[in-house]
Amino acid sequence: MLNETQLQELARRYVSFYLYDEKSILESTAQLIRDFEGIQFLYSIKSNHNPDVVQCILSNGFGVDAASLKEVEIGSENGLGQTNIFYSAPGKTERDIQNSIHRATLIADSLNEVERINQIAGELGLTVSIGVRINPNFTFDESHGVSSKFGIDEEQALAAIPLWQTYPNIKITGIHVHLRSQELNKETLLRYYRKMFLLAETFQTVLGCPLEFLNMGSGMGIEYSQQDTPLNTVWMGQQMQKMLQEFRLKFPQTRVLIEVGRYAVGKSGSYVTRVLDKKTSYGNTYVILANTLNGFLRPSIARLVNKYATGDFPVSSEPLFTALDAFAFLTIPSVSQKTETVTLVGNLCTATDVIAEGIILPALEPGDLIIITNAGSYGAVLSPMQFSSLDKPAELFLSQSGKIYENGHEICLCHNTK
Ligand SMILES: Cc1ncc(COP(=O)(O)O)c(C=O)c1O
């Protein structure tokens, strides 16, 4: 990580910025590959599409979970072929399908979409292997399914297979399920994976041919709040090995995929913003920061949800909101003679632009910095940066060798990073 002087130097150039740490990203992604032998990981680009971040994760052997044509293109530009880019999203347009059909494995999200892909493949003179996203007849916690805008209900999909098998331009070769993000209970995740292996068996039997891939989606959470316990991926990997051994008896060739966004990058990013002003009003001290709601939305959403929900523990709704204490607010200078109770607000013309209320921090003055943790995933990509036409935060990448990059270009600091 950078020291205070280096961060201050960056803050003089950029009024606010994200800083992604390569070393930390490489560690979290290598850990998954090491602990889950036999599983292939996909990076969910939607969580953070910064080019340096994407390149870093793919360099560790990840494939791509693409949620749009643009994300398919990012995968291709990084040298991945069709079998390592999985394009799964509801409501793909004809253009999306036409332009991704050569580059990605398409995952149909509805009965209509299976038909549409078959038609477009026919028009292009192709026969393509595709997957279908299934809304299974179970959830993480229950043994029955629930209604969803995503995927095709398990029963509908199984009933449609005879029809799909008459379509000349597609072949169903895989299934994809994604039910939940930010799960920190390792037993719950394992139980879900077990259900997924059984689902694969059902589909393979009805399809009457080997499944080429089983994409189990995401679910792995990270510790945001102080009450959160990190996932024990060593233990999970060992349990997964036992399940895989059994699975391999009936599925010797099937690729088993897990997607992650936040696990790869969530804890590897910080958001740095500058104190622009300070004032008191009827006994409250307000510290006014640059680009909060419009630069890193999630802490403001946490405040909003808390304000308008009933009860002390509003239900989390990822990726927008996890927990009230999901983000730590560190200060630079980090020490001060005195502390004070403040409300941290942003510089937008809306009273909803609040990221912390009544917190005790070292006394801050204009020009000082606030660093917000856990900003690596669903940070820049979720924030409404057009509001008030303010400058957007920069996105900086700190390489393992200590160099800093913005959009692939090195930034030189007067104070060396190594
Ligand atoms: C289909 C799908 N896969 C993977 C993810 C990534 O989830 P996470 O960042 O929690 O790993 C998401 C997130 O919304 C998703 O919708």
PDBQT file of the ligand as one rigid body, heavy atoms in Angstrom, charges set to zero:
ROOT
HETATM    1  C1  LIG A 501     -24.965 -14.182 -12.645  1.00  0.00    +0.000 C 
HETATM    2  C2  LIG A 501     -24.004 -13.604 -11.689  1.00  0.00    +0.000 A 
HETATM    3  N1  LIG A 501     -22.826 -14.227 -11.487  1.00  0.00    +0.000 NA
HETATM    4  C3  LIG A 501     -21.904 -13.730 -10.650  1.00  0.00    +0.000 A 
HETATM    5  C4  LIG A 501     -22.112 -12.556  -9.944  1.00  0.00    +0.000 A 
HETATM    6  C5  LIG A 501     -21.021 -12.033  -9.069  1.00  0.00    +0.000 C 
HETATM    7  O1  LIG A 501     -21.391 -11.990  -7.749  1.00  0.00    +0.000 OA
HETATM    8  P1  LIG A 501     -20.271 -11.664  -6.646  1.00  0.00    +0.000 P 
HETATM    9  O2  LIG A 501     -19.620 -10.390  -7.015  1.00  0.00    +0.000 OA
HETATM   10  O3  LIG A 501     -21.048 -11.611  -5.396  1.00  0.00    +0.000 OA
HETATM   11  O4  LIG A 501     -19.285 -12.789  -6.679  1.00  0.00    +0.000 OA
HETATM   12  C6  LIG A 501     -23.334 -11.883 -10.108  1.00  0.00    +0.000 A 
HETATM   13  C7  LIG A 501     -23.592 -10.641  -9.367  1.00  0.00    +0.000 C 
HETATM   14  O5  LIG A 501     -24.574 -10.000  -9.464  1.00  0.00    +0.000 OA
HETATM   15  C8  LIG A 501     -24.299 -12.413 -11.004  1.00  0.00    +0.000 A 
HETATM   16  O6  LIG A 501     -25.453 -11.783 -11.218  1.00  0.00    +0.000 OA
ENDROOT
TORSDOF 0
